[in-house]
Amino acid sequence: MDNQKRAETFTYALDGNLYLNLTSKCTNDCTFCVRNERADYFGHKLWLSREPSAEEIAAQLPEDIGRYKEYVFCGFGEPTLKLPVLLEAAAEIKRRGGVTRLNTNGQANMIWKRDVTGELAPVVDKINVSLNEATAEAYAALCRPAFGEAAFAGLQDFAAKCARRGIETWFSVVDIIGREKIDACRAIAAACGVSLRVRKYIG
Ligand code: SF4
C-alpha cells in the first residue's frame, strides 16, 4: 500500500511551475487527449489510481512557496471535478503567498449545477479555459463532452463569469486550427471579456 501511495504523482515540477494533479477523470473525451495515448507526461506518471486529499497536496508544497512561479491545477483530468480539494489546496497556497492557476475545460458550472466562480475567485489567480474550437459542433466533435454541444456555450459563460469576478482569464487554442478559426475564437473571447492565447502545436 505504501509503495502504491509513493507511485502516485500528485505534483510535478515543469518549467519553474508546480503542477497539481487532482484527478484522472474528465467530462470531455478529447480525441487528442494524452490520456488516450500514454500513461506518462514528460516522464511523470499522471494516471492516478487514487485521488489526493487537499492535505496530501499541501504536504507536497515546498517550504519556500516562492520557489515556483505558479501552482497549476492541471493534470490528466479535469481539476474542477475535485472542486472541494481544489479550493482547499488553492486557499493554502494563497495563504502562503503563492500564485495559483487553473487549467480547465470550463465546465465546472455544468458539473456542479451552480455558479462556482464566486468560490474560485478568492483563491485562483488565473484561469486558462481550453476553447479548442470555433463552433459548438466542432467542439463537440473534437472534445466529445458529456454535456454535448451545450458544453461550448457553458464554458464561454463560465469564462465570462470568472473574468467579471476579477480572475485573469483566457481561452487557449492551438495554432493548427488555422487563421480563420483563430479569428473566430478571438471574437468569442472578446465577447466573453477574456483574452485568447494561441499555443504552438506540439505533435
Ligand atoms: S479536457 Fe483535457 S483532460 Fe479532459 S479529455 Fe480533453 S484534453 Fe483530456
py3Dmol code that shows the C-alpha trace and the ligand (Angstrom):
import py3Dmol

protein = """\
ATOM      1  CA  MET A   1       0.000   0.000   0.000  1.00  0.00           C
ATOM      2  CA  ASP A   2       2.835   2.374   0.914  1.00  0.00           C
ATOM      3  CA  ASN A   3       4.562   1.560  -2.359  1.00  0.00           C
ATOM      4  CA  GLN A   4       1.331   2.219  -4.211  1.00  0.00           C
ATOM      5  CA  LYS A   5       0.996   5.579  -2.434  1.00  0.00           C
ATOM      6  CA  ARG A   6       4.521   6.556  -3.349  1.00  0.00           C
ATOM      7  CA  ALA A   7       3.921   5.695  -7.014  1.00  0.00           C
ATOM      8  CA  GLU A   8       1.184   8.302  -7.423  1.00  0.00           C
ATOM      9  CA  THR A   9       2.229  11.620  -8.986  1.00  0.00           C
ATOM     10  CA  PHE A  10       0.125  14.245  -7.264  1.00  0.00           C
ATOM     11  CA  THR A  11       2.529  17.094  -8.049  1.00  0.00           C
ATOM     12  CA  TYR A  12       5.350  17.571 -10.533  1.00  0.00           C
ATOM     13  CA  ALA A  13       7.646  20.462 -11.436  1.00  0.00           C
ATOM     14  CA  LEU A  14       7.914  21.721 -15.005  1.00  0.00           C
ATOM     15  CA  ASP A  15       9.278  24.994 -16.415  1.00  0.00           C
ATOM     16  CA  GLY A  16       9.501  26.609 -12.993  1.00  0.00           C
ATOM     17  CA  ASN A  17       5.882  25.802 -12.093  1.00  0.00           C
ATOM     18  CA  LEU A  18       4.498  23.139  -9.791  1.00  0.00           C
ATOM     19  CA  TYR A  19       1.661  21.186 -11.400  1.00  0.00           C
ATOM     20  CA  LEU A  20      -1.006  19.705  -9.153  1.00  0.00           C
ATOM     21  CA  ASN A  21      -2.735  16.576 -10.356  1.00  0.00           C
ATOM     22  CA  LEU A  22      -6.094  16.065  -8.617  1.00  0.00           C
ATOM     23  CA  THR A  23      -7.863  13.507 -10.804  1.00  0.00           C
ATOM     24  CA  SER A  24      -7.648  11.444 -13.967  1.00  0.00           C
ATOM     25  CA  LYS A  25     -11.374  11.831 -14.657  1.00  0.00           C
ATOM     26  CA  CYS A  26     -12.825  14.308 -17.137  1.00  0.00           C
ATOM     27  CA  THR A  27     -16.192  15.323 -18.591  1.00  0.00           C
ATOM     28  CA  ASN A  28     -14.562  15.500 -22.005  1.00  0.00           C
ATOM     29  CA  ASP A  29     -13.039  12.739 -24.058  1.00  0.00           C
ATOM     30  CA  CYS A  30     -10.902  14.811 -26.418  1.00  0.00           C
ATOM     31  CA  THR A  31      -9.633  12.983 -29.452  1.00  0.00           C
ATOM     32  CA  PHE A  32      -6.173  14.480 -28.794  1.00  0.00           C
ATOM     33  CA  CYS A  33      -6.055  13.858 -25.032  1.00  0.00           C
ATOM     34  CA  VAL A  34      -2.779  12.433 -23.802  1.00  0.00           C
ATOM     35  CA  ARG A  35      -4.864  10.136 -21.601  1.00  0.00           C
ATOM     36  CA  ASN A  36      -5.623   8.159 -24.764  1.00  0.00           C
ATOM     37  CA  GLU A  37      -2.025   7.789 -25.780  1.00  0.00           C
ATOM     38  CA  ARG A  38       0.353   7.301 -22.951  1.00  0.00           C
ATOM     39  CA  ALA A  39       0.490   6.779 -19.241  1.00  0.00           C
ATOM     40  CA  ASP A  40       3.080   9.440 -18.612  1.00  0.00           C
ATOM     41  CA  TYR A  41       3.783  13.054 -19.453  1.00  0.00           C
ATOM     42  CA  PHE A  42       7.352  14.356 -19.584  1.00  0.00           C
ATOM     43  CA  GLY A  43       8.324  11.240 -17.658  1.00  0.00           C
ATOM     44  CA  HIS A  44       5.696  11.730 -14.964  1.00  0.00           C
ATOM     45  CA  LYS A  45       3.103   9.034 -14.388  1.00  0.00           C
ATOM     46  CA  LEU A  46      -0.100  11.019 -14.214  1.00  0.00           C
ATOM     47  CA  TRP A  47      -2.762   8.348 -14.358  1.00  0.00           C
ATOM     48  CA  LEU A  48      -3.945   8.186 -10.758  1.00  0.00           C
ATOM     49  CA  SER A  49      -5.297   5.024  -9.203  1.00  0.00           C
ATOM     50  CA  ARG A  50      -6.183   7.128  -6.159  1.00  0.00           C
ATOM     51  CA  GLU A  51      -7.020  10.830  -5.912  1.00  0.00           C
ATOM     52  CA  PRO A  52      -5.199  13.059  -3.405  1.00  0.00           C
ATOM     53  CA  SER A  53      -6.741  14.923  -0.495  1.00  0.00           C
ATOM     54  CA  ALA A  54      -6.065  18.647  -0.010  1.00  0.00           C
ATOM     55  CA  GLU A  55      -3.787  17.681   2.883  1.00  0.00           C
ATOM     56  CA  GLU A  56      -1.737  15.439   0.615  1.00  0.00           C
ATOM     57  CA  ILE A  57      -1.354  18.279  -1.886  1.00  0.00           C
ATOM     58  CA  ALA A  58      -0.421  20.707   0.912  1.00  0.00           C
ATOM     59  CA  ALA A  59       2.180  18.239   2.191  1.00  0.00           C
ATOM     60  CA  GLN A  60       3.913  18.376  -1.206  1.00  0.00           C
ATOM     61  CA  LEU A  61       4.193  22.168  -1.313  1.00  0.00           C
ATOM     62  CA  PRO A  62       7.717  23.492  -0.789  1.00  0.00           C
ATOM     63  CA  GLU A  63       8.533  25.364   2.398  1.00  0.00           C
ATOM     64  CA  ASP A  64       9.611  28.326   0.257  1.00  0.00           C
ATOM     65  CA  ILE A  65       6.391  28.953  -1.695  1.00  0.00           C
ATOM     66  CA  GLY A  66       8.253  31.421  -3.964  1.00  0.00           C
ATOM     67  CA  ARG A  67      10.292  28.522  -5.341  1.00  0.00           C
ATOM     68  CA  TYR A  68       7.703  28.063  -8.109  1.00  0.00           C
ATOM     69  CA  LYS A  69       6.285  30.813 -10.332  1.00  0.00           C
ATOM     70  CA  GLU A  70       2.798  29.320 -10.353  1.00  0.00           C
ATOM     71  CA  TYR A  71       0.935  26.428  -8.758  1.00  0.00           C
ATOM     72  CA  VAL A  72      -1.102  24.979 -11.603  1.00  0.00           C
ATOM     73  CA  PHE A  73      -4.162  22.762 -11.144  1.00  0.00           C
ATOM     74  CA  CYS A  74      -3.917  20.709 -14.281  1.00  0.00           C
ATOM     75  CA  GLY A  75      -3.016  17.092 -14.718  1.00  0.00           C
ATOM     76  CA  PHE A  76      -4.526  14.412 -16.889  1.00  0.00           C
ATOM     77  CA  GLY A  77      -8.129  15.080 -15.907  1.00  0.00           C
ATOM     78  CA  GLU A  78     -10.455  17.997 -15.124  1.00  0.00           C
ATOM     79  CA  PRO A  79      -9.441  19.592 -11.778  1.00  0.00           C
ATOM     80  CA  THR A  80     -12.865  21.142 -11.102  1.00  0.00           C
ATOM     81  CA  LEU A  81     -14.353  17.650 -10.743  1.00  0.00           C
ATOM     82  CA  LYS A  82     -12.498  17.758  -7.403  1.00  0.00           C
ATOM     83  CA  LEU A  83     -13.694  21.268  -6.538  1.00  0.00           C
ATOM     84  CA  PRO A  84     -13.588  20.974  -2.721  1.00  0.00           C
ATOM     85  CA  VAL A  85      -9.995  19.657  -2.833  1.00  0.00           C
ATOM     86  CA  LEU A  86      -9.031  22.304  -5.378  1.00  0.00           C
ATOM     87  CA  LEU A  87     -10.475  25.140  -3.264  1.00  0.00           C
ATOM     88  CA  GLU A  88      -8.826  23.923  -0.076  1.00  0.00           C
ATOM     89  CA  ALA A  89      -5.417  23.380  -1.671  1.00  0.00           C
ATOM     90  CA  ALA A  90      -5.583  26.701  -3.533  1.00  0.00           C
ATOM     91  CA  ALA A  91      -6.522  28.530  -0.330  1.00  0.00           C
ATOM     92  CA  GLU A  92      -3.474  27.060   1.389  1.00  0.00           C
ATOM     93  CA  ILE A  93      -1.202  28.168  -1.475  1.00  0.00           C
ATOM     94  CA  LYS A  94      -2.699  31.678  -1.395  1.00  0.00           C
ATOM     95  CA  ARG A  95      -2.376  31.809   2.383  1.00  0.00           C
ATOM     96  CA  ARG A  96       1.333  31.142   1.954  1.00  0.00           C
ATOM     97  CA  GLY A  97       1.708  33.779  -0.773  1.00  0.00           C
ATOM     98  CA  GLY A  98       1.801  31.599  -3.900  1.00  0.00           C
ATOM     99  CA  VAL A  99       0.263  32.290  -7.324  1.00  0.00           C
ATOM    100  CA  THR A 100      -2.435  29.825  -8.433  1.00  0.00           C
ATOM    101  CA  ARG A 101      -3.631  28.907 -11.911  1.00  0.00           C
ATOM    102  CA  LEU A 102      -6.393  26.575 -13.051  1.00  0.00           C
ATOM    103  CA  ASN A 103      -6.229  24.844 -16.424  1.00  0.00           C
ATOM    104  CA  THR A 104      -9.767  23.701 -17.170  1.00  0.00           C
ATOM    105  CA  ASN A 105     -12.279  22.640 -19.776  1.00  0.00           C
ATOM    106  CA  GLY A 106     -14.561  25.366 -18.370  1.00  0.00           C
ATOM    107  CA  GLN A 107     -17.419  23.025 -17.492  1.00  0.00           C
ATOM    108  CA  ALA A 108     -17.345  23.495 -13.693  1.00  0.00           C
ATOM    109  CA  ASN A 109     -20.717  25.270 -13.526  1.00  0.00           C
ATOM    110  CA  MET A 110     -22.293  22.481 -15.562  1.00  0.00           C
ATOM    111  CA  ILE A 111     -20.636  19.796 -13.454  1.00  0.00           C
ATOM    112  CA  TRP A 112     -21.761  21.344 -10.158  1.00  0.00           C
ATOM    113  CA  LYS A 113     -25.098  22.678 -11.491  1.00  0.00           C
ATOM    114  CA  ARG A 114     -24.431  26.085  -9.911  1.00  0.00           C
ATOM    115  CA  ASP A 115     -22.156  29.063 -10.377  1.00  0.00           C
ATOM    116  CA  VAL A 116     -18.897  28.135  -8.644  1.00  0.00           C
ATOM    117  CA  THR A 117     -16.895  31.120  -9.946  1.00  0.00           C
ATOM    118  CA  GLY A 118     -17.507  33.037  -6.709  1.00  0.00           C
ATOM    119  CA  GLU A 119     -15.777  30.221  -4.826  1.00  0.00           C
ATOM    120  CA  LEU A 120     -12.850  30.155  -7.230  1.00  0.00           C
ATOM    121  CA  ALA A 121     -12.259  33.916  -7.295  1.00  0.00           C
ATOM    122  CA  PRO A 122     -10.716  34.328  -3.804  1.00  0.00           C
ATOM    123  CA  VAL A 123      -8.170  31.526  -4.293  1.00  0.00           C
ATOM    124  CA  VAL A 124      -7.478  31.201  -8.033  1.00  0.00           C
ATOM    125  CA  ASP A 125      -5.459  33.997  -9.656  1.00  0.00           C
ATOM    126  CA  LYS A 126      -5.520  32.811 -13.269  1.00  0.00           C
ATOM    127  CA  ILE A 127      -7.736  30.547 -15.338  1.00  0.00           C
ATOM    128  CA  ASN A 128      -6.903  29.035 -18.694  1.00  0.00           C
ATOM    129  CA  VAL A 129     -10.052  27.662 -20.342  1.00  0.00           C
ATOM    130  CA  SER A 130      -9.424  25.375 -23.317  1.00  0.00           C
ATOM    131  CA  LEU A 131     -11.645  26.686 -26.101  1.00  0.00           C
ATOM    132  CA  ASN A 132     -10.082  24.450 -28.760  1.00  0.00           C
ATOM    133  CA  GLU A 133     -12.600  25.177 -31.497  1.00  0.00           C
ATOM    134  CA  ALA A 134     -14.705  27.968 -33.007  1.00  0.00           C
ATOM    135  CA  THR A 135     -18.188  26.389 -33.042  1.00  0.00           C
ATOM    136  CA  ALA A 136     -20.258  24.203 -30.728  1.00  0.00           C
ATOM    137  CA  GLU A 137     -20.482  21.495 -33.374  1.00  0.00           C
ATOM    138  CA  ALA A 138     -16.727  21.372 -33.982  1.00  0.00           C
ATOM    139  CA  TYR A 139     -16.029  21.473 -30.227  1.00  0.00           C
ATOM    140  CA  ALA A 140     -18.369  18.547 -29.617  1.00  0.00           C
ATOM    141  CA  ALA A 141     -16.722  16.535 -32.399  1.00  0.00           C
ATOM    142  CA  LEU A 142     -13.211  17.223 -31.087  1.00  0.00           C
ATOM    143  CA  CYS A 143     -13.775  17.098 -27.319  1.00  0.00           C
ATOM    144  CA  ARG A 144     -16.738  14.692 -27.112  1.00  0.00           C
ATOM    145  CA  PRO A 145     -18.147  16.387 -23.972  1.00  0.00           C
ATOM    146  CA  ALA A 146     -20.560  14.561 -21.685  1.00  0.00           C
ATOM    147  CA  PHE A 147     -22.770  17.679 -21.938  1.00  0.00           C
ATOM    148  CA  GLY A 148     -22.881  17.566 -25.737  1.00  0.00           C
ATOM    149  CA  GLU A 149     -22.821  20.751 -27.807  1.00  0.00           C
ATOM    150  CA  ALA A 150     -24.156  22.742 -24.817  1.00  0.00           C
ATOM    151  CA  ALA A 151     -20.668  22.498 -23.301  1.00  0.00           C
ATOM    152  CA  PHE A 152     -19.402  25.148 -25.725  1.00  0.00           C
ATOM    153  CA  ALA A 153     -21.842  27.828 -24.543  1.00  0.00           C
ATOM    154  CA  GLY A 154     -21.358  26.634 -20.969  1.00  0.00           C
ATOM    155  CA  LEU A 155     -17.606  27.121 -20.991  1.00  0.00           C
ATOM    156  CA  GLN A 156     -17.994  30.598 -22.504  1.00  0.00           C
ATOM    157  CA  ASP A 157     -20.442  31.578 -19.772  1.00  0.00           C
ATOM    158  CA  PHE A 158     -18.030  30.199 -17.160  1.00  0.00           C
ATOM    159  CA  ALA A 159     -15.079  32.168 -18.573  1.00  0.00           C
ATOM    160  CA  ALA A 160     -17.107  35.387 -18.753  1.00  0.00           C
ATOM    161  CA  LYS A 161     -18.177  34.987 -15.123  1.00  0.00           C
ATOM    162  CA  CYS A 162     -14.593  34.281 -13.998  1.00  0.00           C
ATOM    163  CA  ALA A 163     -13.379  37.432 -15.777  1.00  0.00           C
ATOM    164  CA  ARG A 164     -16.171  39.514 -14.254  1.00  0.00           C
ATOM    165  CA  ARG A 165     -15.086  38.333 -10.809  1.00  0.00           C
ATOM    166  CA  GLY A 166     -11.605  39.672 -11.478  1.00  0.00           C
ATOM    167  CA  ILE A 167      -9.804  36.407 -12.226  1.00  0.00           C
ATOM    168  CA  GLU A 168      -7.222  36.765 -15.022  1.00  0.00           C
ATOM    169  CA  THR A 169      -8.962  34.532 -17.558  1.00  0.00           C
ATOM    170  CA  TRP A 170      -8.085  33.492 -21.084  1.00  0.00           C
ATOM    171  CA  PHE A 171      -9.108  30.985 -23.704  1.00  0.00           C
ATOM    172  CA  SER A 172      -6.495  28.822 -25.341  1.00  0.00           C
ATOM    173  CA  VAL A 173      -6.396  27.301 -28.794  1.00  0.00           C
ATOM    174  CA  VAL A 174      -3.685  25.556 -30.764  1.00  0.00           C
ATOM    175  CA  ASP A 175      -2.308  27.238 -33.885  1.00  0.00           C
ATOM    176  CA  ILE A 176      -3.035  24.268 -36.180  1.00  0.00           C
ATOM    177  CA  ILE A 177      -6.740  25.162 -36.292  1.00  0.00           C
ATOM    178  CA  GLY A 178      -5.815  27.862 -38.824  1.00  0.00           C
ATOM    179  CA  ARG A 179      -6.184  31.612 -39.211  1.00  0.00           C
ATOM    180  CA  GLU A 180      -9.913  31.679 -39.923  1.00  0.00           C
ATOM    181  CA  LYS A 181     -10.854  29.708 -36.818  1.00  0.00           C
ATOM    182  CA  ILE A 182      -8.364  31.642 -34.693  1.00  0.00           C
ATOM    183  CA  ASP A 183     -10.067  34.883 -35.761  1.00  0.00           C
ATOM    184  CA  ALA A 184     -13.468  33.406 -34.868  1.00  0.00           C
ATOM    185  CA  CYS A 185     -12.108  32.293 -31.474  1.00  0.00           C
ATOM    186  CA  ARG A 186     -10.708  35.774 -30.897  1.00  0.00           C
ATOM    187  CA  ALA A 187     -14.197  37.203 -31.451  1.00  0.00           C
ATOM    188  CA  ILE A 188     -15.690  34.674 -28.990  1.00  0.00           C
ATOM    189  CA  ALA A 189     -13.047  35.616 -26.420  1.00  0.00           C
ATOM    190  CA  ALA A 190     -13.746  39.328 -26.882  1.00  0.00           C
ATOM    191  CA  ALA A 191     -17.471  38.749 -26.428  1.00  0.00           C
ATOM    192  CA  CYS A 192     -16.721  36.949 -23.139  1.00  0.00           C
ATOM    193  CA  GLY A 193     -14.367  39.687 -21.947  1.00  0.00           C
ATOM    194  CA  VAL A 194     -11.318  37.395 -21.883  1.00  0.00           C
ATOM    195  CA  SER A 195      -8.159  37.187 -23.965  1.00  0.00           C
ATOM    196  CA  LEU A 196      -7.125  34.463 -26.399  1.00  0.00           C
ATOM    197  CA  ARG A 197      -3.792  32.680 -26.250  1.00  0.00           C
ATOM    198  CA  VAL A 198      -2.683  30.719 -29.276  1.00  0.00           C
ATOM    199  CA  ARG A 199      -0.352  27.873 -28.367  1.00  0.00           C
ATOM    200  CA  LYS A 200       2.043  26.274 -30.769  1.00  0.00           C
ATOM    201  CA  TYR A 201       1.062  22.745 -31.698  1.00  0.00           C
ATOM    202  CA  ILE A 202       3.423  20.114 -30.322  1.00  0.00           C
ATOM    203  CA  GLY A 203       2.875  16.835 -32.133  1.00  0.00           C
TER     204      GLY A 203
END
"""
ligand_1 = """\
8
SF4
S -10.363 18.331 -21.391
Fe -8.196 17.867 -21.094
S -8.149 16.070 -19.688
Fe -10.243 16.277 -20.497
S -10.286 14.849 -22.242
Fe -9.785 16.920 -23.017
S -7.541 17.047 -23.084
Fe -8.125 15.279 -21.784
"""
view = py3Dmol.view(width=600, height=400)
view.addModel(protein, "pdb")
view.setStyle({"model": 0}, {"cartoon": {"style": "trace"}})
view.addModel(ligand_1, "xyz")
view.setStyle({"model": 1}, {"stick": {}})
view.zoomTo()
view.show()
